Amino acid sequence: MQWQPCETFSIRVDRDVPVTMRDGTVLMTDTYRPATEGRYPVLLQRTPYNKETGGLSLVQTDTFRAVRRGYAVVIQDCRGRYRSDGDFSPFLQEIADGYDAIEWCGSRPWSDGNVGRYGTSYVGATQWLAAIAAPPSLRAIAPAFTASDYYEGWTYQGGAFEWGFMCNWVLPFLTTADLLRTNARQGVPDFDEWRDRLIAAIDNLPETAKTLPLTDIPVNPAWTPYFAEWMAHPSRDEFWQERSIEDRHDQVRVPALNIAGWYDIFLDGSLRNFTGVR
C-alpha cells in the first residue's frame, strides 16, 4: 500500500487574550480556531489548574481534534489563578465569571453564537455554576467527575472535614500555585522555606494526613485565605448555600452530559446533578 500524506490543516492560536469581567477584572484566555475565516461553535473550558498545562486541559477533549472538526476552543484561567488577575474565591466566583466568559465567546466575530462547556472536577463545577446563571449563548455542558454541592461531598462529609481529599487537592493543586503566584507578583520573603515545606508535605502525604491541629499543614492564609474560610464554616450555612448547585437545579436550562465513575469521590454528586436537573 502506497503511503499518502495527510491533508494539512492550519490552526490559529492566540495566547493571553484579555477578557474583562463585569467588575473590571481581566482573565487571560487562550483561543484555538481554524485559520480559515468563518464563524464557529465554541467549546469553553475555564480552569484553576493553568490553561497552559496541556495534560490537564486535554483530559476530556483533544483541543486540536476539536478545531479540525470545526470548533473554536477557548481555555481560560479562572480569576486569581496563574495568568488571570483578581483573587481566587473558589466556586462562588464562577457564577458571574462563567456567565461573562460564555457571553464573550458567543459575541466574538469568529463565533456563531453557540457555546458549549466541558471539563472535569473543578472544571466541571465551573460549568454547573455558570449554567445556573443561564447565559443566553450557552447551549450544552459536559461536566465530568464533579459534585452537586461544595459542602457535603466535597469539603465536608457528614459534618467532618474531608481531610484526605483536602490534603490531596489543596496542597499540590491550589496552595502551591498560590505561593508561586504571590512570590512572582509581590515576593515572599521566606519563599524557599515555604516551598520546601510544601514539597515535604506532598511527598509524605500519609504523615501529613496525621497533622493536628489541621491548621498546621503548610497552607498560609496570606495567599490561600479560602482554606481557612472553609474550616471556619463547619456547617452548611449561608456561606455554602450560596455556592450550591444542588439548591438551584431548577435554574439549569441547557442539556447536560453527566460523566461519572463508580469509584470516583464525586459519584453521589454526579448522580444528584443528573436526577435533580431531570
C-alpha positions as CSV (number, residue, x, y, z in Angstrom):
1,M,0.0,0.0,0.0
2,Q,1.4,3.4,-1.0
3,W,1.8,5.9,1.7
4,Q,-0.4,9.0,1.3
5,P,0.4,12.3,3.0
6,C,-2.2,13.6,5.4
7,E,-4.2,16.7,4.5
8,T,-2.7,19.7,6.1
9,F,-4.9,21.8,8.4
10,S,-3.9,25.2,9.8
11,I,-5.0,26.4,13.3
12,R,-4.8,29.9,14.6
13,V,-3.7,30.2,18.3
14,D,-4.0,33.4,20.3
15,R,-2.4,33.3,23.7
16,D,-3.2,35.5,26.7
17,V,-6.2,37.3,25.2
18,P,-7.5,39.6,27.9
19,V,-11.2,39.1,28.7
20,T,-12.7,41.7,31.1
21,M,-15.3,40.6,33.6
22,R,-18.2,42.8,34.7
23,D,-16.2,44.2,37.7
24,G,-13.2,45.1,35.5
25,T,-11.1,42.1,36.4
26,V,-9.1,40.7,33.5
27,L,-8.9,37.0,32.9
28,M,-6.3,35.7,30.5
29,T,-7.6,33.3,27.8
30,D,-6.2,31.2,25.0
31,T,-8.2,30.6,21.8
32,Y,-7.7,27.9,19.2
33,R,-9.7,28.1,15.9
34,P,-9.4,27.2,12.3
35,A,-7.2,29.5,10.4
36,T,-9.8,29.9,7.7
37,E,-12.0,32.9,8.3
38,G,-15.5,31.9,9.4
39,R,-17.9,31.6,12.3
40,Y,-17.6,28.5,14.5
41,P,-19.4,27.0,17.5
42,V,-17.2,27.5,20.6
43,L,-16.1,25.0,23.3
44,L,-15.1,26.8,26.5
45,Q,-13.1,25.4,29.4
46,R,-12.5,27.5,32.5
47,T,-9.8,26.1,34.8
48,P,-7.9,26.9,38.0
49,Y,-5.2,24.4,37.0
50,N,-3.3,26.5,34.4
51,K,-4.6,26.9,30.9
52,E,-1.2,26.3,29.5
53,T,-0.9,22.8,31.1
54,G,-2.0,20.6,28.1
55,G,-2.1,17.4,30.1
56,L,-4.9,18.7,32.3
57,S,-6.8,20.6,29.6
58,L,-6.8,17.7,27.3
59,V,-8.2,15.2,29.8
60,Q,-11.7,15.2,28.3
61,T,-11.3,16.8,24.9
62,D,-8.5,16.9,22.4
63,T,-8.2,20.7,21.6
64,F,-6.7,20.3,18.2
65,R,-9.0,17.5,17.1
66,A,-12.0,19.6,18.1
67,V,-10.7,22.5,16.0
68,R,-10.2,20.2,13.0
69,R,-13.8,19.3,13.3
70,G,-14.9,22.9,13.0
71,Y,-15.0,24.2,16.6
72,A,-13.2,27.1,18.2
73,V,-11.8,26.1,21.6
74,V,-11.3,28.6,24.4
75,I,-9.4,27.9,27.6
76,Q,-9.3,30.4,30.4
77,D,-7.5,30.7,33.7
78,C,-10.1,31.3,36.4
79,R,-10.0,34.5,38.4
80,G,-7.0,34.7,40.7
81,R,-5.2,31.7,39.1
82,Y,-2.0,31.7,37.1
83,R,-2.1,34.5,34.5
84,S,-5.5,35.9,35.4
85,D,-6.0,38.9,37.7
86,G,-8.1,39.1,40.8
87,D,-8.4,37.0,44.0
88,F,-9.3,33.3,43.9
89,S,-12.6,32.7,45.7
90,P,-13.4,29.1,44.8
91,F,-16.9,28.2,43.5
92,L,-18.8,31.4,44.2
93,Q,-16.8,33.5,41.6
94,E,-17.6,31.0,38.8
95,I,-21.2,32.0,38.6
96,A,-20.8,35.6,37.3
97,D,-17.3,35.0,35.7
98,G,-18.7,31.9,33.9
99,Y,-21.6,33.9,32.5
100,D,-19.4,36.7,31.3
101,A,-16.9,34.3,29.7
102,I,-19.6,32.5,27.9
103,E,-21.1,35.7,26.5
104,W,-17.7,36.9,25.5
105,C,-17.3,33.6,23.5
106,G,-20.7,34.0,21.9
107,S,-20.0,37.6,20.8
108,R,-16.7,37.1,19.0
109,P,-16.6,37.7,15.2
110,W,-15.3,34.1,14.7
111,S,-18.2,32.6,16.8
112,D,-21.5,31.5,15.5
113,G,-23.1,32.4,18.9
114,N,-23.3,28.8,20.2
115,V,-21.2,27.9,23.2
116,G,-20.6,24.5,24.8
117,R,-18.7,23.7,28.0
118,Y,-16.5,20.7,29.0
119,G,-14.1,19.6,31.7
120,T,-13.5,17.5,34.8
121,S,-13.7,18.0,38.6
122,Y,-13.5,21.7,39.5
123,V,-13.6,22.4,35.7
124,G,-17.0,20.6,35.8
125,A,-18.0,22.9,38.7
126,T,-17.3,25.9,36.6
127,Q,-19.9,24.6,34.1
128,W,-22.7,23.9,36.5
129,L,-22.2,27.2,38.4
130,A,-22.3,29.2,35.1
131,A,-25.3,27.2,33.9
132,I,-27.5,28.2,36.9
133,A,-27.0,31.8,35.8
134,A,-28.5,30.9,32.4
135,P,-26.2,32.8,29.9
136,P,-28.1,33.2,26.6
137,S,-25.2,31.8,24.5
138,L,-24.8,28.6,26.4
139,R,-26.2,25.5,24.5
140,A,-24.9,22.5,26.4
141,I,-22.4,21.3,29.1
142,A,-20.5,18.1,29.7
143,P,-19.3,18.0,33.3
144,A,-17.2,15.0,34.3
145,F,-16.5,13.6,37.7
146,T,-17.8,16.6,39.7
147,A,-20.1,17.4,42.6
148,S,-23.5,18.9,43.2
149,D,-22.7,20.7,46.4
150,Y,-19.4,22.1,47.8
151,Y,-20.1,21.5,51.4
152,E,-21.5,17.9,51.5
153,G,-19.4,15.6,49.5
154,W,-16.6,18.0,48.6
155,T,-15.3,19.9,51.6
156,Y,-17.2,18.1,54.3
157,Q,-18.7,14.6,54.6
158,G,-21.4,14.1,57.2
159,G,-20.1,17.1,59.1
160,A,-16.4,16.0,59.1
161,F,-13.8,17.9,57.1
162,E,-12.8,15.9,54.0
163,W,-9.2,15.8,55.3
164,G,-7.9,13.1,52.9
165,F,-9.2,14.9,49.8
166,M,-8.2,18.3,51.1
167,C,-4.6,17.2,51.5
168,N,-4.5,15.6,48.1
169,W,-6.2,18.5,46.4
170,V,-5.3,21.7,48.2
171,L,-1.6,21.1,48.7
172,P,-0.4,20.1,45.2
173,F,-3.1,21.8,43.1
174,L,-4.1,25.0,44.9
175,T,-1.8,26.4,47.6
176,T,1.4,25.5,45.6
177,A,0.2,27.7,42.8
178,D,-0.9,30.4,45.2
179,L,2.6,30.5,46.7
180,L,4.3,30.7,43.3
181,R,1.8,33.4,42.1
182,T,2.3,35.5,45.2
183,N,6.1,35.3,45.0
184,A,6.1,36.2,41.3
185,R,3.8,39.2,41.8
186,Q,4.9,40.7,45.1
187,G,7.6,38.5,46.6
188,V,7.5,36.1,49.6
189,P,10.5,36.8,52.0
190,D,10.6,33.2,53.2
191,F,9.7,31.7,49.9
192,D,12.3,28.9,50.0
193,E,11.2,27.7,53.4
194,W,7.5,27.6,52.4
195,R,8.4,25.8,49.1
196,D,10.4,23.2,50.9
197,R,7.6,22.7,53.5
198,L,5.1,22.2,50.7
199,I,7.3,19.7,48.8
200,A,7.9,17.7,52.0
201,A,4.2,17.6,52.9
202,I,3.2,16.5,49.4
203,D,5.9,13.9,49.2
204,N,4.9,12.4,52.6
205,L,1.0,12.7,52.4
206,P,0.4,9.7,54.8
207,E,2.3,11.6,57.5
208,T,0.8,14.9,56.5
209,A,-2.7,13.5,57.0
210,K,-1.9,12.9,60.6
211,T,-1.3,16.6,61.3
212,L,-3.0,18.1,64.3
213,P,-4.4,20.7,64.6
214,L,-5.5,20.7,61.0
215,T,-4.4,24.3,60.5
216,D,-0.7,23.3,61.0
217,I,-0.3,22.0,57.4
218,P,1.7,24.4,55.2
219,V,-1.2,26.5,53.9
220,N,-0.6,30.1,54.5
221,P,-3.8,32.2,54.9
222,A,-1.9,35.2,53.4
223,W,-2.1,33.6,49.9
224,T,-4.6,30.8,50.4
225,P,-7.3,32.5,52.5
226,Y,-10.2,30.4,51.3
227,F,-8.8,27.2,53.1
228,A,-9.2,28.8,56.5
229,E,-12.6,30.2,55.4
230,W,-13.8,26.6,54.6
231,M,-12.7,25.4,58.1
232,A,-14.5,28.4,59.7
233,H,-17.8,27.2,58.2
234,P,-18.2,23.6,59.5
235,S,-22.0,23.6,59.0
236,R,-23.9,24.0,55.8
237,D,-24.7,27.7,56.4
238,E,-25.4,30.6,54.1
239,F,-21.7,30.6,53.0
240,W,-22.1,27.1,51.5
241,Q,-25.7,27.6,50.3
242,E,-24.9,30.5,48.0
243,R,-22.3,28.2,46.3
244,S,-24.6,25.2,45.9
245,I,-25.6,23.8,42.5
246,E,-28.0,21.3,44.1
247,D,-30.2,24.0,45.5
248,R,-30.6,25.5,42.0
249,H,-31.1,22.6,39.8
250,D,-34.4,24.1,38.6
251,Q,-32.4,27.1,37.1
252,V,-30.5,24.9,34.7
253,R,-32.0,25.2,31.2
254,V,-29.4,23.5,29.0
255,P,-28.7,19.8,28.2
256,A,-26.0,18.2,30.3
257,L,-24.0,15.1,29.6
258,N,-23.0,13.9,33.0
259,I,-19.9,11.7,33.2
260,A,-19.2,9.8,36.4
261,G,-17.2,6.8,37.7
262,W,-18.2,4.0,40.1
263,Y,-15.2,4.7,42.3
264,D,-15.0,8.4,41.9
265,I,-15.2,10.6,45.0
266,F,-17.9,12.7,43.4
267,L,-20.1,9.8,42.2
268,D,-23.0,10.8,44.5
269,G,-22.9,14.4,43.4
270,S,-22.8,13.4,39.7
271,L,-26.0,11.3,40.2
272,R,-27.7,14.1,42.2
273,N,-27.0,16.5,39.3
274,F,-28.4,14.1,36.8
275,T,-31.6,13.3,38.7
276,G,-32.0,16.8,40.1
277,V,-31.9,18.6,36.8
278,R,-34.0,16.0,35.1
